[in-house]
């Protein structure tokens, strides 16, 4: 069956909106009709080669939709069920999974090497990060499909697949923000906005948003920021001034650039925690000297997918949505059609907006 999709033909090439031949689901597979897909910076990282995947590929890893067919052996979802796509399913058997660190699963992205569809001329296509959500429909492994809890709008639920799990997990699982602590969030994109909301849910007493764009202040404050700082060489000094010259208890970096990682570190108090969520390139080198590491006693940690277990965390997030503590619609800065994805990529490159949502 032919469906329309956004295909990345090669690294650095523009996305092509075209028809692809999508087969019926085989054993252990599920076919999903997409309701919406978020345009995430990770998709941009795939298109520019920062993260490598087999090509050509259909990108999009943050999505939700409705099951239209299931293959043999699939029992946890059925035709007509609303679902959220999980781009990093854990295998349950590798060393990381045995330790309970499913977000570090060694086999999570094995499916990205599969051939899951073909172009009209017969060219093999791969699912960029397992789920190929930039398409009207997709066929995925059953392990990539999570039932959507009741009370969450299907279109907005797409954001639960990456931005919200990442931002919530960065706050609650990686940095482990405690009630009354102060938090700085660097980068007010989709993940940054989810992180701000999550810091508010955690009970942070002061939440400082940092970004290069003054236009994002209203988005940041709506998400829970108590203060807004325009990124500059003086950012750490400004943040210390807002926190009694101490620095924040926790800094969360959502950009992936050496300068913002360094600024987040310097903005954290002595003994504080700095968590890096942003995906940067190999050229983004951050340096520290041995004396400052000893003197400041700070903790610097990476954070993959919010250190989250989607099966465990999705019901928790759904309850926050139902209780009005988590506003998914506030993370969306524009709703676009499939044809609008290339322009949304350009906006991300220009540092504009929070999260574009492709609505099918």
Buried (B, 14 or more C-beta within 10 A) or exposed (E): EEBBBBBBBEEEEEBEBBBBBBEEBEEEBBBBBBBBBBBBBBBBBBBEEBBEBBBBBBBBBBBBBBBBBBBEEBEEBEEEBBBBBBBBBBBEEBEBBEEEBBBBBEBBBEBBEBEBBBBEEEEEBBBBBBBBBBBBBBBBBBBBBBBBBEEBBBBBBBBBBBBBBBBBBBBBBBBBBEEEBBBBBBBBBBBBBBBBBBBBBBEBEBBBBBBEBEEBBEBBBEBBBBBBBBBEEEBBEBBBEBBEEBBBBBBBBBBBBBBBBBBBBBBBBEEBBBBBBBBBBEEBEBEEEEEEEEEBEBEBEEBBBBBBBBBEBBEEBBBBBEEEEBBBEBBBBBEBEBEBBEEBBEBBEEBBBBBBBBBB
